[in-house]
Amino acid sequence: MIRNAKDMAVEFKERMRDGNGTVEIMHIYKQEELKGNNRLCAKVIIPHGGSIGMHQHVNEEEIYYILKGKGLVNDDGTLVEVNEGDSVLTRDGATHSIENIGEGNLEMIAVISLY
């Protein structure tokens, strides 16, 4: 299956997970299109000063792969700066948040796999 960017569903979430600003989510593939046990495969754009608030993953794990920009991740209580090419894995029971601390947009691929 090939999907052109212009055909991907885009949604905007204000104060996502009690974060700041408006986060753009471009769904590369929706859950019902995937045969694997995934519920999210998306490009996420967090504007300058924006964030996704702290949240927990239960019976699932989430991967962030940073495409562009600079972020500050709270990885289950540990603060770590992430940059282009870095990846974050949040496993079952763990919590995380991410804040854009760069000058431009923070862009990343996010994939959530279910157990």
C-alpha positions in Angstrom: 0.0 0.0 0.0 1.3 3.4 -0.9 -0.2 6.6 0.6 0.7 10.1 -0.6 1.2 12.7 2.1 -1.7 14.7 0.7 -4.0 11.7 1.5 -3.0 11.3 5.1 -5.5 12.3 7.8 -4.4 15.2 9.9 -5.7 16.2 13.3 -4.8 18.9 15.7 -4.9 18.4 19.5 -5.0 21.4 21.8 -3.1 20.9 25.1 -2.4 17.2 24.3 -2.2 15.2 27.5 -2.4 18.5 29.4 0.7 19.8 27.5 1.1 23.2 25.9 0.1 24.5 22.5 -1.5 22.6 19.6 0.1 19.4 18.4 -0.4 18.3 14.8 -0.8 14.6 14.2 -0.5 13.3 10.6 -1.7 9.7 10.6 0.6 7.8 8.2 -1.6 4.7 8.6 -4.6 4.3 10.9 -5.0 1.4 13.3 -7.7 -0.3 11.2 -5.3 -0.3 8.2 -2.5 -2.2 10.0 -2.5 -5.9 10.4 0.0 -5.8 13.2 -0.9 -5.0 16.8 -0.4 -1.2 16.5 -2.7 1.6 17.4 -0.7 4.6 16.1 1.7 5.3 13.2 2.0 9.0 12.8 4.2 12.0 12.2 3.8 14.4 15.1 4.7 18.1 15.0 5.1 20.0 18.2 5.4 23.8 17.8 8.1 25.9 19.5 7.2 26.0 23.2 4.6 23.2 22.9 4.5 19.9 24.6 2.8 16.6 25.1 2.1 16.2 28.8 3.1 13.4 31.1 1.1 10.2 30.5 1.4 6.4 31.2 1.4 3.5 28.8 -0.4 0.4 30.0 -0.4 -2.8 27.9 1.5 -1.0 25.1 4.7 0.7 24.3 5.5 3.9 22.3 8.5 4.8 20.2 9.4 8.4 19.3 11.9 8.9 16.5 13.1 12.5 16.3 13.2 13.8 12.7 13.9 17.5 13.3 14.3 19.9 16.2 15.2 19.6 19.9 13.1 18.2 22.7 13.2 17.6 26.4 11.8 14.2 27.4 10.7 13.2 30.9 11.5 9.4 30.6 9.7 8.0 33.7 11.2 10.7 35.9 14.6 11.2 34.1 14.9 14.4 32.0 16.9 13.8 28.8 17.5 16.2 25.8 16.8 14.6 22.4 17.8 15.7 19.0 17.4 14.7 15.3 18.1 11.0 14.9 17.5 10.1 18.6 14.8 7.6 19.7 12.8 7.1 22.9 11.1 3.8 23.9 8.4 4.0 26.6 7.4 0.5 27.7 4.4 -0.9 29.6 3.7 0.8 32.9 6.2 3.7 32.2 5.4 7.4 31.9 6.8 10.0 29.6 6.3 13.5 28.2 8.1 15.6 25.6 8.6 19.4 25.3 9.9 21.3 22.3 12.8 23.3 23.6 14.2 24.2 20.1 13.7 27.3 18.0 11.5 25.7 15.3 9.1 22.8 15.2 9.9 19.5 16.8 9.0 16.7 14.3 8.9 13.0 15.1 7.5 9.7 14.1 5.4 8.1 16.8 4.4 4.4 16.8 2.3 2.7 19.6 2.4 -1.1 19.7 -0.1 -3.0 21.8 0.8 -6.1 23.9 
